[in-house]
Amino acid sequence: MNHIKTGVLWLAVLGIFFVGPVWATDDFEALSKSAQNIKSISADFIQEKHLKILAKPIVSEGRFYFKAPYSIRWEYLSPVKTLTLMNKRGAMVYILSEKKWVIDKTKSDTRGIVMDEINNWFTGHFQENPAFTPVYKPGVPPSVILTPKEDMKNFISRIVLKLSKTTGMVEQVEIMEGQGNRSKITFKNEKLNVDLPDSLFEKP
């Protein structure tokens, strides 16, 4: 359970979530089947980290790529450049140092755990993670609410994934954390099933 806690805490900072197409379904089995149609995703994102001690949020921008069955690229472009890559050999974190990407060994193990969980969500397997209880909420927009189990409530009170009615992808993520802190991630310029080269997910 300790590795799940570590992954969830890091995820609250990173805030990456996508799902497969849901198109007005409230059935998680149907959602999982729909997700099988997703071969790749690319999108830009803006992340706002709201801390109670700060008057203004910390804003980051970046680019995200996913390629089935098991490749992810999550890249922060500003204000600090970092890169997380996952492929069939595992996950690796890089930081930019003197204009070169170098491995950040302090974060690779933790992010590997998180990437495994994220991959389940990309494929519509919300119920694979025992740390959360998922509930589908119809509406405009529809959403999936992830409520943590008892040992998680001290770190995260709720995660809300707001879904696009047309593409089925997550358009916005809200993560309610402890002590009045929260994160909001908004995705834009989403593209489904585009041709993504394997080199995107390899060593930079």
Long-range contacts (C-beta under 8 A, 24 or more apart in sequence): 1-151, 3-113, 4-113, 4-129, 4-130, 4-131, 5-151, 5-152, 5-155, 6-110, 6-113, 7-110, 7-113, 7-114, 7-117, 8-131, 8-148, 8-152, 8-155, 8-156, 9-155, 10-107, 10-110, 10-111, 10-114, 11-114, 11-117, 11-118, 11-175, 12-155, 12-156, 12-175, 12-177, 12-183, 13-49, 13-183, 14-74, 14-84, 14-111, 14-114, 15-47, 15-173, 15-175, 15-183, 15-184, 15-185, 16-64, 16-74, 16-118, 16-173, 16-185, 17-118, 17-121, 17-159, 17-161, 17-170, 17-173, 17-185, 18-43, 18-64, 18-66, 18-121, 18-122, 18-169, 18-170, 18-187, 19-121, 19-122, 19-124, 19-126, 19-144, 19-161, 19-163, 19-168, 19-169, 19-170, 20-122, 20-123, 20-124, 20-168, 21-167, 21-168, 21-169, 22-136, 22-142, 22-163, 22-168, 23-165, 23-168, 24-138, 24-142, 24-165, 25-136, 26-136, 26-138, 27-136, 28-124, 28-126, 28-127, 28-134, 28-136, 31-124, 31-126, 31-136, 32-123, 32-124, 32-125, 33-124, 34-124, 34-168, 35-122, 35-123, 35-124, 35-125, 36-123, 36-124, 37-193, 38-66, 38-68, 38-122, 38-123, 38-192, 38-193, 39-67, 39-68, 39-193, 40-65, 40-66, 40-67, 40-68, 40-192, 40-193, 40-194, 40-195, 40-196, 41-65, 41-66, 41-122, 41-169, 41-190, 41-191, 41-192, 42-66, 42-189, 42-190, 42-191, 42-194, 42-196, 43-169, 43-187, 43-188, 43-189, 43-190, 43-191, 44-187, 44-188, 44-189, 45-185, 45-186, 45-187, 45-188, 46-185, 46-186, 46-188, 47-183, 47-184, 47-185, 48-183, 48-184, 48-185, 48-186, 49-181, 49-183, 50-181, 50-182, 50-183, 50-184, 51-181, 52-179, 52-180, 52-181, 57-184, 64-187, 65-196, 65-200, 65-201, 66-122, 67-196, 67-198, 67-200, 67-201, 68-122, 68-123, 69-123, 70-119, 71-198, 71-200, 71-201, 72-115, 72-118, 72-119, 72-122, 72-201, 73-200, 73-201, 83-204, 84-111, 84-115, 85-201, 85-202, 85-203, 85-204, 86-112, 86-115, 86-119, 86-201, 87-198, 87-201, 87-202, 91-115, 92-203, 94-204, 101-204, 132-159, 140-165, 141-165, 141-171, 154-178, 164-190, 167-192
